[in-house]
Amino acid sequence: MAHLDQIEGIKRNVELAKFTTFQMGGPADYYYEVKDVLKIPELIEACRKDGLPYVLLGWGSNVIFSDKGFRGLIIHNLARKCELGEVVEQVGQEGENYYRKAGQLVIADSGTLLSQIIQFSLKNSLTGMEKLMGLPGTIGGAVRGNAGAFGLETKHLFEKATIYKEGEGVREVGWDYLDFDYRHSRIKDSHEIVLKVWLRLMPGDTRAGVEEVRKIIASRAGKHPSGKSAGSFFKNPSGNSIGEGLSAGYLNDQCGFKGKHIGGAFISEKHGNFLMNDGNATMLDVLELCLEIQKAVWEKFEVKLQREVALVGEHGYIEDEFAKSK
Ligand SMILES: Cc1cc2nc3c(=O)[nH]c(=O)nc-3n(C[C@H](O)[C@H](O)[C@H](O)COP(=O)(O)OP(=O)(O)OC[C@H]3O[C@@H](n4cnc5c(N)ncnc54)[C@H](O)[C@@H]3O)c2cc1C
């Protein structure tokens, strides 16, 4: 098995800021652009051999890297093959009623962008994924966080995936294994890697699909603040002491955080759950602002906000200690 330095295509000291929507990140000691998902296990094994940490990067819309960079390997997933799979028909039962669910599988490398899969599906007269148009990111990232919008979540389309786990190799897993929940799947805790995803879409009217895509794009436009962000910073709390369904943005607003700056990190005036980078943010700024909000929301509402965005320090993921504390 090769050491990292021996792998052809490995780059050294690559600045990470340009690869994420938050646009922060110093140099990675090692960096590799993957075009074939099966290269990922080889790279991870090499890291293990060399005793170095690694992080898989998709589109970079839900991750923030440290301004100090990363002392390991960033595996940038640019594997984007997308093809038609088999036609499936499932006979199921709901109560006394039998139903038939026709569909067709679309097989995508985990680095495929959601927008690319939607376009590919519509070209092949398959519908059902349109509501995810405009949601940035790869299908691998979407499976990991069960990304969703307008009531549609990745779990509603997911059929199966191949995943890789260090020491265990590559295997196929089904819907139950992922243990999907709101912005969550098992992969988030286990740090397994999604390599390929099978989605089930429905034969449908392409024209109606394209029209829906247009509406979704129009509806998203202007909703999110423009600028450098990683999307919603905290998960919306579910049931809590002050009521169901209150958004993290609302709670932050109630604690007076709109527009609050710490160093180069600030909370958007437009959206209380968007933590932004004014171009000079550091990881310390992000962590301080995050903790200040978590403490204030806890003190005022007894709600523990959990980060949705992954933070990566020089040596690996930075745990959300406040959310985990008792
Ligand atoms: C403007 C804006 C709007 C957004 N709107 C929404 C929205 O409406 N709904 C929503 O759910 N999210 C939204 N997001 C968040 C983001 O788009 C999603 O979380 C998306 O699924 C992240 O995918 P990615 O490829 O960019 O992941 P990255 O940011 O590259 O990675 C995020 C994490 O996932 C891990 N990861 C990536 N690929 C894989 C893989 N193949 N296997 C295992 N782990 C992997 C990474 O290691 C990292 O820990 C928004 C973000 C922005 C910036």
PDBQT file of the ligand as one rigid body, heavy atoms in Angstrom, charges set to zero:
ROOT
HETATM    1  C1  LIG A 401     -26.764  29.466   0.312  1.00  0.00    +0.000 C 
HETATM    2  C2  LIG A 401     -26.979  28.096   0.889  1.00  0.00    +0.000 A 
HETATM    3  C3  LIG A 401     -28.271  27.551   0.931  1.00  0.00    +0.000 A 
HETATM    4  C4  LIG A 401     -28.485  26.286   1.477  1.00  0.00    +0.000 A 
HETATM    5  N1  LIG A 401     -29.758  25.781   1.494  1.00  0.00    +0.000 NA
HETATM    6  C5  LIG A 401     -29.979  24.561   2.025  1.00  0.00    +0.000 A 
HETATM    7  C6  LIG A 401     -31.313  24.002   2.057  1.00  0.00    +0.000 A 
HETATM    8  O1  LIG A 401     -32.273  24.588   1.569  1.00  0.00    +0.000 OA
HETATM    9  N2  LIG A 401     -31.475  22.778   2.629  1.00  0.00    +0.000 N 
HETATM   10  C7  LIG A 401     -30.417  22.056   3.153  1.00  0.00    +0.000 A 
HETATM   11  O2  LIG A 401     -30.630  20.944   3.634  1.00  0.00    +0.000 OA
HETATM   12  N3  LIG A 401     -29.156  22.560   3.123  1.00  0.00    +0.000 NA
HETATM   13  C8  LIG A 401     -28.913  23.780   2.572  1.00  0.00    +0.000 A 
HETATM   14  N4  LIG A 401     -27.634  24.274   2.558  1.00  0.00    +0.000 N 
HETATM   15  C9  LIG A 401     -26.528  23.486   3.131  1.00  0.00    +0.000 C 
HETATM   16  C10 LIG A 401     -25.806  22.577   2.097  1.00  0.00    +0.000 C 
HETATM   17  O3  LIG A 401     -26.147  22.937   0.802  1.00  0.00    +0.000 OA
HETATM   18  C11 LIG A 401     -26.150  21.104   2.306  1.00  0.00    +0.000 C 
HETATM   19  O4  LIG A 401     -25.807  20.718   3.610  1.00  0.00    +0.000 OA
HETATM   20  C12 LIG A 401     -25.426  20.182   1.307  1.00  0.00    +0.000 C 
HETATM   21  O5  LIG A 401     -26.037  18.912   1.351  1.00  0.00    +0.000 OA
HETATM   22  C13 LIG A 401     -23.925  20.044   1.564  1.00  0.00    +0.000 C 
HETATM   23  O6  LIG A 401     -23.332  19.278   0.495  1.00  0.00    +0.000 OA
HETATM   24  P1  LIG A 401     -21.820  19.537   0.064  1.00  0.00    +0.000 P 
HETATM   25  O7  LIG A 401     -21.484  18.620  -1.033  1.00  0.00    +0.000 OA
HETATM   26  O8  LIG A 401     -21.610  21.001  -0.196  1.00  0.00    +0.000 OA
HETATM   27  O9  LIG A 401     -21.051  19.118   1.389  1.00  0.00    +0.000 OA
HETATM   28  P2  LIG A 401     -19.678  19.746   1.946  1.00  0.00    +0.000 P 
HETATM   29  O10 LIG A 401     -19.951  21.108   2.473  1.00  0.00    +0.000 OA
HETATM   30  O11 LIG A 401     -18.605  19.593   0.964  1.00  0.00    +0.000 OA
HETATM   31  O12 LIG A 401     -19.412  18.776   3.184  1.00  0.00    +0.000 OA
HETATM   32  C14 LIG A 401     -20.199  18.871   4.362  1.00  0.00    +0.000 C 
HETATM   33  C15 LIG A 401     -19.881  17.653   5.228  1.00  0.00    +0.000 C 
HETATM   34  O13 LIG A 401     -20.339  16.485   4.551  1.00  0.00    +0.000 OA
HETATM   35  C16 LIG A 401     -19.284  15.550   4.390  1.00  0.00    +0.000 C 
HETATM   36  N5  LIG A 401     -19.437  14.885   3.096  1.00  0.00    +0.000 N 
HETATM   37  C17 LIG A 401     -19.472  15.454   1.863  1.00  0.00    +0.000 A 
HETATM   38  N6  LIG A 401     -19.586  14.500   0.925  1.00  0.00    +0.000 NA
HETATM   39  C18 LIG A 401     -19.644  13.315   1.588  1.00  0.00    +0.000 A 
HETATM   40  C19 LIG A 401     -19.725  11.951   1.174  1.00  0.00    +0.000 A 
HETATM   41  N7  LIG A 401     -19.772  11.598  -0.115  1.00  0.00    +0.000 N 
HETATM   42  N8  LIG A 401     -19.742  10.984   2.132  1.00  0.00    +0.000 NA
HETATM   43  C20 LIG A 401     -19.656  11.312   3.449  1.00  0.00    +0.000 A 
HETATM   44  N9  LIG A 401     -19.551  12.572   3.901  1.00  0.00    +0.000 NA
HETATM   45  C21 LIG A 401     -19.548  13.559   2.977  1.00  0.00    +0.000 A 
HETATM   46  C22 LIG A 401     -18.008  16.391   4.426  1.00  0.00    +0.000 C 
HETATM   47  O14 LIG A 401     -16.889  15.583   4.817  1.00  0.00    +0.000 OA
HETATM   48  C23 LIG A 401     -18.374  17.447   5.447  1.00  0.00    +0.000 C 
HETATM   49  O15 LIG A 401     -18.195  16.944   6.742  1.00  0.00    +0.000 OA
HETATM   50  C24 LIG A 401     -27.385  25.544   1.988  1.00  0.00    +0.000 A 
HETATM   51  C25 LIG A 401     -26.083  26.083   1.928  1.00  0.00    +0.000 A 
HETATM   52  C26 LIG A 401     -25.874  27.343   1.383  1.00  0.00    +0.000 A 
HETATM   53  C27 LIG A 401     -24.472  27.885   1.316  1.00  0.00    +0.000 C 
ENDROOT
TORSDOF 0
